[in-house]
Amino acid sequence: MERAQRIAAKAVRRVLAGATLPAVLAGENDENVADRALVRELAHGTLRFLGQLRAIVRLLAERPLADASVEALLWVALYQLIHTQAPQHAIVDGAVRATARVKRTSAQGLVNAVLRNFLRRRDDLLAAVAREPEARFSYPRWWIDRVRAERPEDYAVVLDAGNARPPLCLRVNVRRISPDDYVSALAAQGHAARRTGAAAVIVDRPRPATALPGYTSGWFSVQDAAAQLAAPLLDAGEGMRVLDACAAPGGKTTHLAELATADLTAIDVDAHRLERVGENLARLGLSARLVAGDATDPAAWWSGVPFERILLDAPCTASGVVRRHPDAKWLRRESDVASFVEQQRRLLDALWPTLAGGGRLLYSACSIFRAENAEQIETFVARHPDASRVPLELPDSFAAVDGQLLPAEVGAEHNHDGFFYALLQKS
Ligand SMILES: C[S@@+](CC[C@H](N)C(=O)[O-])C[C@H]1O[C@@H](n2cnc3c(N)ncnc32)[C@H](O)[C@@H]1O
């Protein structure tokens, strides 16, 4: 416990200094799978509820804590005390011992006192901090204000949904095995699971993908159910010329290749991330032409023969997927929204001329902010008289308003992330 608390606290501090959580955790090469899972859970959970945890420490510490490592340990321990079932004494003892490893022993008394004080006054403290929006929702103030301004009726539900624990959702590779047979293969190894979409399967108890049957044989990919809508919506037929313009790490490229044998080109500006696309295609027994290039500069990579289908899964704030990436809440700045909007606009404008007449471009973003989604597409259609929006045909149980899917409320039938889709047709 103590070691996991210490590593998780360090990871949280590194995120607050600007690193992404996956990059930080990838640097922790713990041999022990169970320890690695606990560090991951503690770091994710602490970032998920950081607004609340910070506010409690501010109330309980007599003066601002001079030591950032001790403060982060308190956040992790408070996360465990409030949001997990771990035994209280083990959490407090672990945090006190972890303090001794990162700091002089004098800090141990402080950590012990703050945590025991919290346990004594728990209900009052939780009620007190819930009056501050940043602590109530655990998002930066600008983010709360933006969602509240855009959706005054249900902003609280949407923000809370982003703080839920996400399920492990798989996409079955239908070229290798049917979804029903894969659910049976999971059951045979003791993993309860249920189908939740054409090829989507949710595994009841999340575990590393490599521990599930058929990983190396390419029977499945890990992909949220909302992201699994992209390839069917694009509806690329056999032999069509298809471009995946922002492809890495290849979640949607591989789905496109699973659904049809198209003439598929996958581009990404990040050559290193593009390698992941190649690895994922190989594991799943699929293929595509991979190009490391800038999609805003087609002159550098386009042959001039138009594409019949284009997927633009644009870089965005990731505000729809914070339940999987809680670090994004603290890494983003309000000014990033305008930068992403500009980047998306340049991608759309540059790719549109490469689309054939009658062809379709699917724009997607894992965001819930209107500026990146509905507004982006409204202004695009206004700029391009040959572009029109095609109504989306979504499976019945996926509720979308104007292409916007919201992160699933706890207990909803479809447990998916927040996503936006707009299908554009060229006249
Ligand atoms: C949302 S991610 C794509 C996720 C991917 N479609 C999937 O399903 O796995 C956005 C990607 O866009 C890439 N990107 C950003 N700007 C780009 C550009 N100008 N040209 C090509 N790729 C770009 C990033 O490197 C990143 O991999």
The ligand as an SDF file (V2000), in Angstrom:
LIG
                    3D

 27 29  0  0  0  0  0  0  0  0999 V2000
   -7.8300   11.8840  -31.5230 C   0  0  0  0  0  0  0  0  0  0  0  0
   -6.2770   11.3210  -32.0030 S   0  0  0  0  0  0  0  0  0  0  0  0
   -6.6980   10.0910  -33.1940 C   0  0  0  0  0  0  0  0  0  0  0  0
   -7.1420    8.7810  -32.5900 C   0  0  0  0  0  0  0  0  0  0  0  0
   -7.3090    7.6950  -33.6430 C   0  0  0  0  0  0  0  0  0  0  0  0
   -8.1710    8.1020  -34.7270 N   0  0  0  0  0  0  0  0  0  0  0  0
   -7.8450    6.4170  -33.0570 C   0  0  0  0  0  0  0  0  0  0  0  0
   -9.0430    6.1340  -33.1580 O   0  0  0  0  0  0  0  0  0  0  0  0
   -7.0550    5.6540  -32.4870 O   0  0  0  0  0  0  0  0  0  0  0  0
   -5.7050   12.6200  -33.0140 C   0  0  0  0  0  0  0  0  0  0  0  0
   -4.4520   12.3210  -33.8010 C   0  0  0  0  0  0  0  0  0  0  0  0
   -4.2640   13.3930  -34.7090 O   0  0  0  0  0  0  0  0  0  0  0  0
   -2.8950   13.5070  -34.9700 C   0  0  0  0  0  0  0  0  0  0  0  0
   -2.6870   14.8090  -35.6220 N   0  0  0  0  0  0  0  0  0  0  0  0
   -2.7160   16.0450  -35.0780 C   0  0  0  0  0  0  0  0  0  0  0  0
   -2.4980   16.9780  -36.0160 N   0  0  0  0  0  0  0  0  0  0  0  0
   -2.3480   16.3290  -37.1970 C   0  0  0  0  0  0  0  0  0  0  0  0
   -2.0830   16.7400  -38.5160 C   0  0  0  0  0  0  0  0  0  0  0  0
   -1.9580   18.0390  -38.8330 N   0  0  0  0  0  0  0  0  0  0  0  0
   -1.9730   15.8040  -39.4820 N   0  0  0  0  0  0  0  0  0  0  0  0
   -2.0970   14.4790  -39.1630 C   0  0  0  0  0  0  0  0  0  0  0  0
   -2.3240   14.0250  -37.9180 N   0  0  0  0  0  0  0  0  0  0  0  0
   -2.4610   14.9370  -36.9510 C   0  0  0  0  0  0  0  0  0  0  0  0
   -2.2750   13.3240  -33.5970 C   0  0  0  0  0  0  0  0  0  0  0  0
   -0.9240   12.9440  -33.7150 O   0  0  0  0  0  0  0  0  0  0  0  0
   -3.1650   12.2360  -33.0040 C   0  0  0  0  0  0  0  0  0  0  0  0
   -2.5760   10.9720  -33.1880 O   0  0  0  0  0  0  0  0  0  0  0  0
  1  2  1  0
  2  3  1  0
  2 10  1  0
  3  4  1  0
  4  5  1  0
  5  6  1  0
  5  7  1  0
  7  8  2  0
  7  9  1  0
 10 11  1  0
 11 12  1  0
 11 26  1  0
 12 13  1  0
 13 14  1  0
 13 24  1  0
 14 15  1  0
 14 23  1  0
 15 16  2  0
 16 17  1  0
 17 18  1  0
 17 23  2  0
 18 19  1  0
 18 20  2  0
 20 21  1  0
 21 22  2  0
 22 23  1  0
 24 25  1  0
 24 26  1  0
 26 27  1  0
M  CHG  2   2   1   9  -1
M  END
$$$$
